[in-house]
Structures are given as C-alpha cells and as structure tokens.
Amino acid sequence: MTLNILIAPSGFKESLSVLDVTEAIADGVRAVLPDARILKAPLVDGGEGFTEALVQATGGALHPVTVTGPVGEPVAAHFGFLGNAPVRTAVLEMAAAAGLRLVPRDRRDPCLTTSRGVGELILAALDAGAERILLGCGDSGINDGGAGMAQALGARLLDADGREIGAGGAELARLHRIDLGGLDPRLVQVQIDAAVNWHNALLGPRGVARVFAPQKGATPEQVTLLEAALENYADVIGRDLGINVAEQAGSGASGGLGAGLYALLGARLHPRYEIVMQYLNLDDLMARADLVLTAEGSLDEQTPFGKIPVEVARRAKQHGLPVIALAGTLGKGAALNLQHGIDAYASIMERPCSLEEAIAKAGRLLVKATEEVMRMVRIGAQLAPRKTRRDVRPSGQRTKLVRFPLRSPAKKRTRLELGASGFC
C-alpha cells in the first residue's frame, strides 16, 4: 500500500523556517517510505513567513524596506502585494519589523522594545498604493500594545505633562491622554484586517504580559509592571476613545498589538486561520491524504490555544485522518494535545544539549526523528492486513493499541496500529 502523507507544519522559531521544516520532514519520510506520495502544506499563523506564504500562494510580489527594529535600530524588513486581488491588497507581518528574532538575546526586555517598525511598514504599504492591508500578528518581541506603531502613524500618546511617552511597554504606565488627530489620513480609506490569535487576552491571568512577556525576557517584577501598564493603557483608551479593548478577543495578540490595531487604527481583528485558510488549500490536500504530519518548535500547554498543530489536527479529524506531531521540545502539558486531535507526538531531541546546539542541529534532528516515526508507521502498515491482535504480557496485563484509520489510494479503509508508547 502506498501512503499519501500530508506534511502541514509551522516553522521552528529562531531556528528553521516553515519551508525548511517541511523539507526536513519530507526527507525523513522518503528515507523510510520512498514510494510515499508526499503532499506539502507549509503553514503560517500570522508570524514569521506570513507575508511570503500568502504572496507565493497568490502569485504576488515582495517589496523590501528598512524600518526601525524592536530595539530602535534599523532592520531589513518586507511587505508584499497579493496577486489577483480585487483591490490592491498589501500583506505584511509584524514579526518582520518587531519580531523576537530581531531582538538580540542580551537585549531582550519587553519594557523597552517597540512596535514602531510595524507602523513604518504600514506607511510603506500606503506609499505603494495599498487599498487594503492584511497584517499578520505573531512571533513578537514587544509588549507595548501597539503604541510605537500608532506613534509612527501620527498618533500622539501623551503623559500628564502633555509630552509624548517614550518607547516600550513600561512607558504605557505614564500614558495620560490619546490624540488621534494627527493619524495619517489615508488610514480612513484603507481597510486593515489583522490575523490574530483569538485566544490572546490583553489583561488578566491569561493576559499577554503574564503569559508571554517572560518568553521575551521579562523578570517576574517586570511582568507585574507590564500588566499594570497595559491596564492603564486600556483605561485611557476606554476613557478617550470609548472602546473596551480588555474584552476584545485577540486584543492581546503580539504583545497587545491587537489592542492598538483595533482601538487606535480601527482595524478588524480576525482569528488568524480565518485569514490564512482563504489562500491555502489545506482541506483539499487533506481530502487526498492518509496520514498527517505536523510540527512546531515547542509542543506544550499553550499549543491548544490557537497554535498550528492543533488547528491542523482539528481539521484533520473532520476528514477522519490520524495526526502525528513532531516538536523541537516537549514542554509542560504536552499531553493535553492528545485531547485536541493529535494522536501521537515525538520530540526531535536525541539527548540533553544547549539551546545553541539544538538550534544549529535542528534540521538534521528533525530528519532523523521523522525517520524513526515513519519506521513505526511502516510497522503499523505491515500489521494492517492482519487480524487485530493483543500482546498479552506474562502478568496478564494487556498492551493497549492505538488504532489509526487510514485510507488507501482507492479510499478503502484499512487499519494502522501503533504501540501506545511509541512516541511519547
């Protein structure tokens, strides 16, 4: 039986692009199952690769541009235009201007990093004639609520003395008044649709500062400071603009950039896959697949909240497909993903090593881990024609088998069995 295997991963942050991950998994599959039919669907969630993926999918064009990076220094960024769009539609990702990858490890402090470059990307798109803007939110290195973005576009964020507040999330604690009179007038004529993680809240126990600021370098004391600063930001927005951003779904996306887009620029926030899947043919590919392989840099308790592996698994289950996830690391709560459509998962790590070594070897490790997974799949495929058997241990305890329904090229149902302890 020839298997049709769909590879639908995300990228590994600061390590492998989504295209690199896709090819590494494909190499691992071919090494074990050279006759497998491989279908590829490299996925993006609004973070790194969002612009390139949508431009490539629609036959559009990329445009390089230099903007202010998250630590205040110039960085090379880009935006694009979709091909064959009914209106001139620019697509950009905030990660290209304010992503975590652009913040040196010894300078990671979300109290100081800025989203100003995102506003400059929007300006560049407007200058190029954009009539609509698709903006992907993800992989951010900031926690300033989009304040820097809004300032780059002409908004005035003032302290109690009428002076502009500075850059960084901590400065929001000094915000006293918002003046949008100086915003670029072209923004009124342009629709901005932002692809956000719908689960990301601005404030509270699952607020963006508490959940994500530590990943961006914040200490516990800074997390408390950033939460209080965002609370003040939300209060001033409510008073001056009459908008309750705290209760807006997705307002916490990308360090609170969702709140700034929604309240200060009048953007529409959308669940990110609602945007992405308009341009990618994932469901069509799933209709032709027998097995789905997905991947993410870290599989943990956050993955069910809008991350690619679970989104892939959810859609795969609508097609009756088994899903195996590969991960750079398995974090706290990884097993929760088994309740959300992922049938098995595996880490690519062979042994404990430094982060630097893991990043450097990620491609090779991913190929090898895929080979090991596919050997297990091959065993299951060999068992499929046989009658289901149970291995009875001497103690009388039975070994649990996980059964995955697979489809042959003729779409006849067969059975694939894997030992329950095979991957995790």
SULHUKA-V725936 format. One record per residue. OMEGA is omega as a letter, one per 30 degrees, with the letter a starting at -180 (999 if undefined). Layout:
OMEGA, OMEGA
//
This chain:
l, a, l, a, l, l, a, a, l, l, l, a, l, a, a, l, a, l, l, l, a, a, l, l, l, l, l, l, a, a, a, a, a, a, a, l, a, l, a, l, l, a, l, a, a, a, a, l, a, a, a, a, a, l, a, a, a, a, a, a, l, l, l, l, l, a, l, a, a, l, l, a, a, l, l, a, a, l, a, l, l, l, l, l, a, l, a, a, l, l, l, l, a, a, l, a, a, a, l, l, a, l, l, a, a, l, a, a, a, l, a, a, a, l, a, a, l, l, l, l, l, l, l, l, l, l, a, l, l, l, l, a, l, a, l, a, l, l, a, l, a, l, a, l, a, a, l, l, a, l, l, a, l, l, l, l, a, l, a, l, l, l, l, l, a, a, l, a, a, a, l, l, a, a, a, a, l, l, a, a, a, l, l, a, l, a, l, a, a, l, l, l, a, l, a, l, a, a, a, l, l, a, l, a, l, l, a, a, a, a, a, a, l, l, a, l, a, l, l, l, l, l, l, l, a, l, l, l, l, l, l, l, l, l, a, l, l, a, a, a, l, a, l, a, a, a, l, l, l, a, l, a, l, l, a, l, l, l, l, l, a, a, a, a, l, a, l, l, a, l, a, a, l, l, a, a, l, a, l, a, a, a, l, l, l, l, a, a, l, a, l, l, l, a, l, a, l, l, a, a, l, a, l, a, l, l, a, a, a, l, l, a, l, l, l, a, l, l, l, a, l, a, l, a, l, a, l, l, l, a, l, l, a, a, l, a, l, l, a, l, l, a, l, l, a, l, l, a, l, a, l, l, a, l, a, l, a, l, a, a, a, a, l, l, a, l, a, l, l, l, a, l, a, l, l, l, l, l, l, l, l, l, a, a, a, l, l, a, l, l, a, l, l, a, a, l, a, l, a, l, l, a, l, l, l, l, l, l, l, l, l, a, l, a, l, a, l, l, a, a, a, a, a, 999
//
